[in-house]
Amino acid sequence: MTPELVVQLARRSFEATLLLSAPLLIFSLVVGLSVSIFQAVTSVNEATLSFVPKIVAVMVAMIIFFPWMMSYMSDFTREIYGMIANMRH
């Protein structure tokens, strides 16, 4: 296993992690911002009001993006296994 291969695997792993988590984080960010604006406008300072909509938004995002996420992870796993099969000592 060469140092270049290790760096490539680490880079691809970080890319996959960022790409797979992006839709969930974006949904959570948008809902959190919306709830914060709502709380600022209405002067409602309830701490739990911000958590429940974010949880619901992340669940909805998971339902929407799950097929794409599974496809991406399957392709990534096949790519990693292909790299392992082609490794030579």
Secondary structure by P-SEA (a helix, b strand, c coil): ccaaaaaaaaaaaaaaaaaaaaaaaaaaaaaaaaaaaaaaaacccccccccaaaaaaaaaaaaaaaaaaaaaaaaaaaaaaaaaaaccc
